Amino acid sequence: MSKTMDLLNKLNDNIRITFTSPLCFMKRFLLYFLVFVTPLVSASDFAGIWRGELEVGRGASIVLGFDINQDTDGEISVFIDSPNQGMYDFPASSVTVNNNQLTIKVDKLKAQFVGQVDDQVLSGEWQQGQATPIKLTRLNNQDKQRLRFEGAYKGTLEINSRTTLPLQLNIAVVADGYLATLDSPAQESFGIPINQINIGDQQLTFSSSLIGASYTGTLTKDGSSGCYQGQFSQGGQLPLTLCLEQTQTASTQQQLDPAGFNVDGAVITYNNDRWQIKRFTHQVPADAQFEIGSVTKTMVAFLLAKDLANGVLASDAQLGNIWDELSKPVSEISLVSLATHFSGLPRLPANLDVDDDQNPYADYHLNQLSDALRDTDLASPVGYQYSNFGYSVLAETLVAFHHQSLDTLLTESVFRPLNMNHSYLALENEEHVKAHIHALAQGHRFDGDTTSHWYFDAMAGAGAVVSTVDDMVAYLKLMMQPPDSQTETVATVLAPRESLSQQTQQALGWLIQRNGQQEWAWHNGQTAGFTSYVGFTLDGRRGVVLLSNQARPVTQLGQQLLLAPAD
């Protein structure tokens, strides 16, 4: 395997936005707020810069910060920051102080903080969808001096003459140290934990045990650009220069709501046997098509569920029943385990060589997928491993079983019955792709630059569907309120199969989350120039579709819209 793929696979096999890990919740988790109240306690009880670690998943945290000041009129101003997400100084709707209790409400986000001060610790709960405990510590003067290093450090790995990999190191100051995370936008991976970091006027070093990577860099000679030049190590070494971006404030930040997030979508409600659809559009035609990425997997899972519900396939059907010449461990992989990411297959096939990082799957064909499957050594013990490889195998298994193309299977079972007339698979050189290309929105990378569209062959089951907001609304309506003819299939899709945490279970394709009495199913997706989110409450009363033609995560926005109180 080339060094290029060694690096790409190491990054890809260990990190995941969707739910390979709960890191997918990190981006745009918070907004920040400025409000004024008349203090009922001494300002010294609250004044200062406070920082704490907010846990957003198993082993994953971001920094939440409060900057609290008292002006000459005796009013208290409160600014809230989330440096790991690049957000600062955003206004909230209200603040109250009562008997040493501080309450900050953010009506737009359906969020609030409630806490009390005890010496140098502000303890409370951040409530947004679910209540998360947090302790914030007041920064001392030495901590404040380190704030000059806080921010996003961006750079690009030049893997070879054709392949680059943008990286972003997010550094946030906490009491007596830093909390840092790493983003790899092109690989759909955000919030990778950094377990060791040191930064100063001359040197920056960090390491992540999760992906087995480290970095050592020194400040560039001019010293004025905030750039560190050094080596990124992960198996091999590659040169990497990381430069500090200028911090943006609330006045220049896009707000975490549909209107300001460069996103198209809809909020779906079902009450009194009637549907209500609230659409919102951003800078593209209402009928624009989007790459939905990994949301495709839920449709492949639907095909499997239909076969299971109808008795066409047995619940314990294995690859060996359909594929020839597989080793015994691989032949015993069940189709259900492929659909739940418990097959033991890695994230990507070992023989996937990225010749074109802007269109990585176009030239990967069935013979290569078959070879990779036959040559794969399964992880032991088998656990949860989000796998594009696994879903590609699942899709091709259903193709072989039915003797029909994946395009035909999806068209006959999903697109045509639901009148999803603008949805299709982005297959290279297919005539229907050429016919629809004029309606496909221009995709943009995380940094806003335009990028090429993705096309697929044997990896189509992992993320090849192109769709519209209206088509995806029709798809969610099926999942939320299935007709009698589809009730068993939908129930089979949504039945929890594997427990990932106390609040999260894996169904066929869909993740099922629980917060108190609330339960919802969701999935997200990303390609080089698009992101997507679909989710719905399991009572079938509310759903959300978000499609963006920029590769910036929309998952948290989707969760917030989904769990918002009824209008």
C-alpha positions as CSV (number, residue, x, y, z in Angstrom):
1,M,0.0,0.0,0.0
2,S,1.3,3.5,-0.8
3,K,2.2,6.0,1.8
4,T,-0.7,8.0,0.5
5,M,-3.3,5.4,1.3
6,D,-1.5,4.5,4.5
7,L,-2.1,8.0,5.7
8,L,-5.6,8.2,4.3
9,N,-6.7,4.9,5.7
10,K,-5.2,5.6,9.1
11,L,-7.2,8.8,9.4
12,N,-10.3,7.3,7.8
13,D,-10.3,4.0,9.8
14,N,-10.2,5.8,13.1
15,I,-12.4,8.8,12.9
16,R,-15.9,9.5,11.7
17,I,-18.3,12.4,11.8
18,T,-21.6,10.5,11.3
19,F,-21.4,8.2,14.3
20,T,-18.2,6.3,14.1
21,S,-17.8,8.2,17.3
22,P,-20.0,10.9,18.8
23,L,-17.6,13.4,17.4
24,C,-20.2,14.2,14.9
25,F,-22.0,16.5,17.5
26,M,-19.2,18.9,17.9
27,K,-19.5,21.4,15.1
28,R,-21.8,24.3,15.7
29,F,-22.9,23.0,19.0
30,L,-23.3,26.4,20.6
31,L,-23.9,30.0,20.0
32,Y,-22.8,32.8,22.2
33,F,-24.6,35.7,23.7
34,L,-24.5,39.2,25.1
35,V,-27.1,40.4,27.5
36,F,-27.5,42.9,30.3
37,V,-29.1,42.5,33.7
38,T,-29.1,44.3,37.0
39,P,-27.0,42.2,39.4
40,L,-28.6,40.9,42.6
41,V,-25.2,39.7,43.9
42,S,-21.8,41.2,43.9
43,A,-20.2,41.5,40.5
44,S,-17.0,39.9,41.9
45,D,-18.9,36.7,42.4
46,F,-19.3,36.3,38.6
47,A,-16.8,38.6,37.0
48,G,-14.0,37.1,35.0
49,I,-13.4,34.7,32.1
50,W,-14.7,31.2,32.8
51,R,-13.8,28.1,30.9
52,G,-15.0,24.5,31.2
53,E,-15.1,21.3,29.2
54,L,-18.5,20.3,27.9
55,E,-18.7,16.6,27.1
56,V,-20.5,16.0,23.8
57,G,-19.8,12.2,23.4
58,R,-17.9,9.4,24.9
59,G,-14.4,10.7,25.4
60,A,-15.1,13.8,23.3
61,S,-15.4,17.4,24.7
62,I,-15.4,21.0,23.6
63,V,-14.8,24.2,25.6
64,L,-17.6,26.4,26.7
65,G,-16.6,29.8,27.9
66,F,-18.2,32.8,29.7
67,D,-16.7,36.3,29.8
68,I,-18.6,38.1,32.5
69,N,-18.1,41.9,33.1
70,Q,-19.8,44.7,35.1
71,D,-20.0,48.1,33.5
72,T,-20.1,51.5,35.2
73,D,-23.9,51.5,35.4
74,G,-23.8,48.3,37.4
75,E,-25.0,46.1,34.6
76,I,-23.5,42.7,34.0
77,S,-22.6,41.7,30.4
78,V,-22.1,38.0,29.6
79,F,-20.3,36.8,26.5
80,I,-20.2,33.0,25.7
81,D,-17.6,31.4,23.5
82,S,-16.9,27.9,22.1
83,P,-13.3,28.2,20.8
84,N,-13.1,24.7,19.4
85,Q,-15.9,25.6,17.1
86,G,-14.5,29.0,16.1
87,M,-17.4,30.9,17.6
88,Y,-17.2,33.9,19.9
89,D,-19.3,36.7,21.4
90,F,-22.8,35.8,20.4
91,P,-25.8,37.4,22.0
92,A,-28.4,35.5,24.1
93,S,-32.0,36.3,24.8
94,S,-31.9,36.7,28.6
95,V,-29.9,36.4,31.7
96,T,-31.1,36.4,35.3
97,V,-29.1,36.3,38.6
98,N,-31.0,35.2,41.7
99,N,-29.5,34.0,45.0
100,N,-26.1,33.3,43.5
101,Q,-27.7,31.4,40.6
102,L,-26.9,32.4,37.1
103,T,-29.4,31.5,34.3
104,I,-28.7,32.2,30.6
105,K,-31.4,31.5,28.1
106,V,-31.0,31.2,24.3
107,D,-34.6,31.1,22.9
108,K,-33.5,30.7,19.3
109,L,-31.5,27.6,20.1
110,K,-33.9,26.2,22.8
111,A,-30.9,26.2,25.1
112,Q,-30.0,27.5,28.5
113,F,-27.3,27.4,31.2
114,V,-28.1,27.3,34.9
115,G,-25.3,27.4,37.5
116,Q,-23.9,28.6,40.8
117,V,-20.6,30.0,41.8
118,D,-18.5,28.4,44.6
119,D,-15.1,30.1,45.0
120,Q,-13.4,29.8,41.6
121,V,-15.8,27.2,40.1
122,L,-19.1,27.9,38.3
123,S,-21.0,24.6,38.3
124,G,-24.2,24.0,36.4
125,E,-25.9,22.4,33.4
126,W,-25.9,23.3,29.8
127,Q,-29.4,22.3,28.5
128,Q,-29.8,21.9,24.7
129,G,-31.8,18.9,23.7
130,Q,-30.3,17.2,26.8
131,A,-28.9,18.4,30.0
132,T,-25.1,18.2,30.3
133,P,-23.3,19.0,33.5
134,I,-20.3,21.3,33.3
135,K,-17.9,23.0,35.7
136,L,-16.2,26.2,34.6
137,T,-13.1,27.6,36.3
138,R,-12.2,31.3,36.4
139,L,-9.0,31.9,34.4
140,N,-6.1,33.5,36.3
141,N,-3.7,36.1,34.8
142,Q,-1.4,33.4,33.5
143,D,-4.3,31.6,31.8
144,K,-5.3,34.9,30.2
145,Q,-1.8,35.4,28.7
146,R,-2.3,32.1,26.9
147,L,-5.4,33.3,25.2
148,R,-3.2,34.8,22.4
149,F,-2.6,31.2,21.2
150,E,-6.3,30.4,21.1
151,G,-8.0,29.8,17.7
152,A,-8.0,27.7,14.5
153,Y,-4.7,26.8,12.9
154,K,-5.1,25.7,9.3
155,G,-2.8,23.8,7.0
156,T,-2.7,21.3,4.1
157,L,-0.8,18.0,3.9
158,E,0.7,17.6,0.4
159,I,0.4,13.9,0.2
160,N,1.5,13.7,-3.4
161,S,1.3,15.8,-6.6
162,R,-2.4,15.1,-7.0
163,T,-3.6,14.6,-3.4
164,T,-3.9,17.1,-0.6
165,L,-5.5,16.8,2.8
166,P,-6.6,20.0,4.6
167,L,-6.3,19.9,8.4
168,Q,-7.4,22.3,11.1
169,L,-6.2,22.4,14.7
170,N,-8.6,24.0,17.1
171,I,-7.0,25.3,20.3
172,A,-9.0,26.5,23.3
173,V,-7.7,27.8,26.6
174,V,-8.9,26.2,29.9
175,A,-7.6,26.7,33.4
176,D,-3.9,25.6,33.6
177,G,-3.9,24.3,30.0
178,Y,-5.5,23.8,26.6
179,L,-8.1,21.6,25.1
180,A,-7.5,21.0,21.4
181,T,-9.3,19.1,18.6
182,L,-8.3,18.3,15.0
183,D,-10.6,18.5,12.0
184,S,-10.1,16.7,8.6
185,P,-12.9,18.3,6.6
186,A,-12.3,16.3,3.4
187,Q,-12.7,13.1,5.3
188,E,-15.9,14.1,7.1
189,S,-14.1,14.0,10.4
190,F,-14.4,16.7,13.0
191,G,-13.4,17.1,16.7
192,I,-10.7,14.4,16.8
193,P,-9.4,14.6,20.4
194,I,-5.9,15.8,21.0
195,N,-4.5,14.3,24.2
196,Q,-1.3,16.2,24.4
197,I,-0.5,19.8,23.2
198,N,2.2,22.4,23.9
199,I,2.3,25.8,22.3
200,G,4.6,28.8,22.8
201,D,6.3,31.6,21.1
202,Q,8.7,29.3,19.3
203,Q,7.2,25.8,19.1
204,L,3.9,23.9,18.7
205,T,3.6,20.1,19.4
206,F,0.6,17.9,19.7
207,S,-0.4,14.3,19.5
208,S,-3.6,12.2,19.1
209,S,-3.5,8.7,20.4
210,L,-6.9,8.0,18.7
211,I,-5.4,8.3,15.2
212,G,-1.8,7.6,16.1
213,A,-0.6,11.0,14.9
214,S,1.7,13.7,16.1
215,Y,3.1,17.1,15.0
216,T,6.2,19.2,15.8
217,G,6.6,22.6,14.4
218,T,8.5,25.8,15.0
219,L,7.4,29.4,14.5
220,T,8.3,30.7,11.0
221,K,11.2,33.1,10.8
222,D,9.2,36.3,10.5
223,G,7.2,35.3,13.6
224,S,4.4,37.7,12.7
225,S,2.0,35.4,10.8
226,G,1.3,32.9,13.7
227,C,2.5,30.1,11.5
228,Y,4.3,27.0,12.7
229,Q,6.3,25.0,10.2
230,G,7.1,21.3,10.9
231,Q,6.4,17.6,10.3
232,F,3.1,15.7,10.7
233,S,3.7,12.1,11.6
234,Q,1.4,9.2,11.1
235,G,3.2,6.1,10.0
236,G,5.4,8.3,7.8
237,Q,6.2,12.0,8.0
238,L,4.9,14.8,5.8
239,P,5.6,18.6,6.0
240,L,2.8,20.7,7.4
241,T,2.6,24.4,8.1
242,L,-0.2,25.5,10.5
243,C,-1.3,29.1,10.5
244,L,-3.6,30.9,13.0
245,E,-6.7,32.3,11.5
246,Q,-8.0,35.6,12.6
247,T,-10.7,35.1,15.2
248,Q,-14.2,36.0,14.1
249,T,-16.7,37.6,16.5
250,A,-20.4,37.2,16.7
251,S,-21.0,40.1,14.3
252,T,-19.2,38.3,11.5
253,Q,-20.3,34.7,12.4
254,Q,-23.1,33.0,10.7
255,Q,-25.8,32.2,13.1
256,L,-26.9,28.7,13.9
257,D,-30.3,28.9,12.2
258,P,-31.5,27.8,8.8
259,A,-31.5,31.3,7.4
260,G,-27.9,32.0,8.2
261,F,-26.3,28.6,7.8
262,N,-26.1,28.3,3.9
263,V,-28.5,25.4,4.1
264,D,-31.7,24.3,2.3
265,G,-34.2,22.2,4.0
266,A,-37.5,21.7,5.7
267,V,-39.1,21.1,9.0
268,I,-41.9,18.5,8.8
269,T,-44.7,18.2,11.4
270,Y,-47.6,15.7,11.5
271,N,-50.6,16.6,13.7
272,N,-54.3,15.8,13.6
273,D,-53.7,13.6,10.5
274,R,-52.3,16.6,8.6
275,W,-48.8,17.4,7.3
276,Q,-47.2,20.8,7.6
277,I,-44.0,21.5,5.7
278,K,-41.9,24.6,6.5
279,R,-39.3,25.1,3.7
280,F,-36.3,27.3,3.7
281,T,-33.9,28.0,0.8
282,H,-30.5,29.6,0.5
283,Q,-29.1,31.0,-2.7
284,V,-30.0,28.0,-4.9
285,P,-33.3,27.2,-6.7
286,A,-35.9,25.4,-4.6
287,D,-35.6,22.3,-6.8
288,A,-31.8,22.2,-6.7
289,Q,-30.2,18.8,-6.3
290,F,-27.7,17.9,-3.7
291,E,-25.3,15.0,-3.0
292,I,-26.6,13.5,0.2
293,G,-23.5,11.3,0.9
294,S,-24.0,8.7,3.6
295,V,-27.7,9.3,4.0
296,T,-27.7,6.9,1.0
297,K,-26.9,4.1,3.5
298,T,-30.4,4.4,5.1
299,M,-31.9,3.7,1.6
300,V,-29.7,0.6,1.1
301,A,-30.7,-0.5,4.6
302,F,-34.4,0.0,3.6
303,L,-33.8,-2.5,0.7
304,L,-32.4,-5.0,3.1
305,A,-35.3,-4.4,5.6
306,K,-37.8,-5.0,2.8
307,D,-36.3,-8.3,2.0
308,L,-36.2,-9.3,5.7
309,A,-39.8,-8.2,6.3
310,N,-41.1,-10.1,3.3
311,G,-39.1,-13.2,4.1
312,V,-37.1,-13.0,0.9
313,L,-33.9,-13.1,3.0
314,A,-33.4,-14.8,6.3
315,S,-32.4,-12.7,9.3
316,D,-29.2,-14.6,9.5
317,A,-28.3,-14.5,5.8
318,Q,-24.5,-14.4,5.3
319,L,-22.1,-13.3,2.6
320,G,-21.2,-16.9,1.9
321,N,-24.7,-17.5,0.8
322,I,-24.2,-15.2,-2.1
323,W,-20.5,-14.5,-2.7
324,D,-18.0,-17.2,-3.8
325,E,-14.4,-17.9,-2.7
326,L,-14.6,-16.0,0.6
327,S,-12.5,-17.0,3.6
328,K,-14.5,-18.5,6.4
329,P,-14.6,-15.5,8.7
330,V,-15.6,-13.2,5.9
331,S,-18.2,-15.6,4.5
332,E,-19.9,-15.7,7.9
333,I,-20.5,-11.9,8.0
334,S,-24.2,-11.4,8.2
335,L,-26.0,-8.8,6.0
336,V,-27.5,-7.4,9.2
337,S,-24.1,-6.8,10.7
338,L,-23.1,-5.0,7.5
339,A,-26.1,-2.7,7.9
340,T,-25.2,-2.0,11.6
341,H,-21.5,-1.5,11.1
342,F,-20.7,-4.6,13.2
343,S,-19.2,-6.7,10.4
344,G,-15.5,-6.2,11.3
345,L,-14.8,-4.7,7.9
346,P,-12.7,-1.5,7.9
347,R,-13.9,1.9,7.0
348,L,-12.4,1.7,3.5
349,P,-11.2,-1.2,1.3
350,A,-7.4,-1.6,1.5
351,N,-7.0,-1.5,-2.3
352,L,-8.8,1.8,-2.7
353,D,-6.2,4.1,-4.2
354,V,-7.2,7.8,-4.3
355,D,-6.0,8.9,-7.7
356,D,-8.3,11.9,-7.6
357,D,-9.0,13.3,-4.1
358,Q,-11.8,15.4,-5.5
359,N,-13.6,12.3,-6.9
360,P,-12.2,9.4,-5.0
361,Y,-14.7,6.6,-5.8
362,A,-15.3,7.0,-9.5
363,D,-12.8,4.5,-10.7
364,Y,-13.3,1.8,-8.0
365,H,-15.1,-1.1,-9.6
366,L,-16.7,-4.4,-8.6
367,N,-13.7,-6.5,-9.4
368,Q,-11.6,-4.4,-7.0
369,L,-14.3,-4.5,-4.3
370,S,-14.5,-8.3,-4.7
371,D,-10.7,-8.6,-4.4
372,A,-10.7,-6.4,-1.3
373,L,-13.4,-8.5,0.4
374,R,-11.5,-11.7,-0.3
375,D,-8.2,-10.3,1.0
376,T,-9.6,-8.6,4.1
377,D,-8.5,-9.7,7.6
378,L,-11.4,-9.0,10.0
379,A,-10.9,-6.9,13.1
380,S,-10.8,-9.1,16.3
381,P,-12.8,-8.8,18.4
382,V,-15.5,-7.4,16.1
383,G,-17.0,-4.2,17.4
384,Y,-18.5,-1.0,16.0
385,Q,-16.6,0.3,13.0
386,Y,-18.4,2.7,10.7
387,S,-17.7,1.2,7.2
388,N,-18.2,2.6,3.7
389,F,-16.7,-0.6,2.6
390,G,-19.3,-2.6,4.5
391,Y,-22.2,-0.7,2.9
392,S,-20.7,-1.1,-0.6
393,V,-20.5,-4.8,0.0
394,L,-24.1,-4.9,1.3
395,A,-25.4,-3.0,-1.7
396,E,-23.6,-5.3,-4.2
397,T,-24.8,-8.3,-2.3
398,L,-28.4,-7.2,-2.8
399,V,-27.6,-6.5,-6.4
400,A,-26.3,-10.0,-6.9
401,F,-29.2,-11.6,-5.0
402,H,-31.9,-9.8,-7.0
403,H,-30.0,-9.8,-10.4
404,Q,-30.8,-6.1,-10.7
405,S,-28.7,-3.0,-10.5
406,L,-28.6,-0.8,-7.4
407,D,-30.2,2.0,-9.4
408,T,-33.1,-0.3,-10.4
409,L,-33.6,-1.5,-6.8
410,L,-33.7,2.0,-5.4
411,T,-35.9,3.3,-8.2
412,E,-38.4,0.5,-7.8
413,S,-38.5,0.3,-4.0
414,V,-37.9,3.9,-3.0
415,F,-37.8,6.6,-5.7
416,R,-40.7,5.7,-7.9
417,P,-43.2,4.7,-5.1
418,L,-42.5,8.0,-3.3
419,N,-42.5,10.1,-6.4
420,M,-38.9,11.1,-5.8
421,N,-38.6,12.0,-9.4
422,H,-35.4,14.0,-8.9
423,S,-33.4,11.4,-7.0
424,Y,-30.8,9.1,-8.6
425,L,-27.4,7.5,-8.2
426,A,-24.4,9.5,-9.3
427,L,-22.9,6.8,-11.5
428,E,-20.1,7.8,-13.8
429,N,-21.2,8.1,-17.5
430,E,-24.8,7.2,-16.8
431,E,-27.3,8.9,-19.1
432,H,-29.7,10.0,-16.3
433,V,-26.8,11.7,-14.5
434,K,-26.0,13.7,-17.7
435,A,-29.7,14.6,-18.0
436,H,-29.9,15.9,-14.4
437,I,-26.5,17.6,-14.1
438,H,-27.9,21.0,-14.9
439,A,-30.0,20.9,-11.7
440,L,-27.2,19.8,-9.4
441,A,-26.0,22.6,-7.2
442,Q,-22.4,23.6,-7.2
443,G,-20.6,22.1,-4.3
444,H,-18.1,24.0,-2.1
445,R,-15.4,22.8,0.2
446,F,-15.3,23.6,3.9
447,D,-13.3,26.7,3.2
448,G,-15.8,27.9,0.6
449,D,-13.9,27.1,-2.6
450,T,-15.7,25.3,-5.3
451,T,-15.1,21.6,-5.8
452,S,-16.0,18.8,-8.3
453,H,-19.0,16.5,-7.9
454,W,-18.5,12.9,-6.8
455,Y,-19.4,9.9,-8.9
456,F,-19.4,6.2,-8.0
457,D,-19.3,2.7,-9.2
458,A,-18.9,-0.2,-6.8
459,M,-18.9,2.1,-3.7
460,A,-22.3,3.5,-4.7
461,G,-24.1,2.0,-1.7
462,A,-22.0,4.1,0.7
463,G,-23.0,7.5,-0.6
464,A,-24.0,7.9,-4.3
465,V,-27.6,9.3,-4.0
466,V,-28.4,12.7,-5.3
467,S,-31.7,14.2,-4.2
468,T,-33.7,17.4,-3.5
469,V,-35.3,18.7,-0.4
470,D,-38.8,17.9,-1.6
471,D,-37.8,14.3,-2.4
472,M,-36.2,13.8,0.9
473,V,-39.3,15.2,2.6
474,A,-41.2,12.5,0.8
475,Y,-38.7,9.9,2.1
476,L,-39.0,11.1,5.7
477,K,-42.8,11.1,5.5
478,L,-42.6,7.4,4.6
479,M,-40.4,6.7,7.7
480,M,-42.5,8.8,10.0
481,Q,-46.0,7.6,9.0
482,P,-45.6,4.5,6.8
483,P,-48.7,3.2,5.0
484,D,-49.9,-0.2,5.9
485,S,-48.1,-1.8,3.1
486,Q,-44.7,-0.5,4.4
487,T,-45.3,-0.7,8.2
488,E,-43.4,-3.9,8.7
489,T,-40.5,-2.8,6.5
490,V,-40.1,0.5,8.4
491,A,-40.4,-1.3,11.7
492,T,-37.6,-3.7,10.6
493,V,-35.4,-0.8,9.6
494,L,-35.9,1.1,12.9
495,A,-35.6,-1.8,15.3
496,P,-32.5,-1.2,17.5
497,R,-29.9,-3.9,16.9
498,E,-26.7,-2.8,18.7
499,S,-26.2,-0.5,21.8
500,L,-23.5,2.1,21.3
501,S,-24.1,3.9,24.6
502,Q,-26.9,4.4,27.1
503,Q,-28.6,6.9,24.8
504,T,-27.6,5.6,21.4
505,Q,-28.5,2.5,19.5
506,Q,-27.7,1.3,16.0
507,A,-30.6,0.2,13.8
508,L,-30.4,-0.8,10.1
509,G,-28.7,2.3,8.8
510,W,-30.3,4.7,11.2
511,L,-29.0,5.8,14.6
512,I,-31.6,5.8,17.3
513,Q,-31.0,8.3,20.1
514,R,-32.9,8.8,23.4
515,N,-33.0,11.8,25.7
516,G,-35.5,11.3,28.5
517,Q,-38.9,10.8,26.8
518,Q,-37.6,11.9,23.4
519,E,-36.5,9.3,20.9
520,W,-35.4,10.1,17.3
521,A,-33.7,8.5,14.4
522,W,-31.1,10.3,12.3
523,H,-28.3,10.1,9.8
524,N,-26.0,12.6,8.2
525,G,-23.7,12.6,5.1
526,Q,-20.9,14.5,3.5
527,T,-19.0,14.6,0.2
528,A,-16.3,16.9,-0.9
529,G,-18.8,19.8,-1.5
530,F,-22.0,18.9,0.3
531,T,-23.4,18.0,3.7
532,S,-26.8,16.5,4.7
533,Y,-28.9,15.7,7.7
534,V,-32.2,13.8,8.0
535,G,-33.9,13.0,11.3
536,F,-37.3,12.3,12.7
537,T,-38.9,11.6,16.1
538,L,-40.0,8.1,16.6
539,D,-43.5,9.2,17.4
540,G,-43.7,10.3,13.8
541,R,-44.6,13.9,14.6
542,R,-41.6,15.9,13.6
543,G,-38.8,15.5,11.0
544,V,-36.0,17.6,9.6
545,V,-34.2,17.6,6.2
546,L,-31.1,19.8,5.8
547,L,-29.1,19.8,2.6
548,S,-26.1,22.1,2.1
549,N,-23.9,22.7,-0.9
550,Q,-20.9,23.5,1.3
551,A,-19.0,20.9,3.2
552,R,-19.7,22.3,6.7
553,P,-21.4,20.1,9.2
554,V,-25.1,20.6,9.7
555,T,-25.8,17.8,12.2
556,Q,-26.1,20.0,15.3
557,L,-28.4,22.4,13.6
558,G,-30.5,19.5,12.5
559,Q,-30.7,18.0,16.0
560,Q,-31.7,21.4,17.4
561,L,-34.5,21.9,14.8
562,L,-35.7,18.4,15.4
563,L,-35.9,18.6,19.2
564,A,-37.3,22.2,19.3
565,P,-40.6,22.6,21.2
566,A,-43.7,22.5,19.0
567,D,-44.4,25.9,17.3
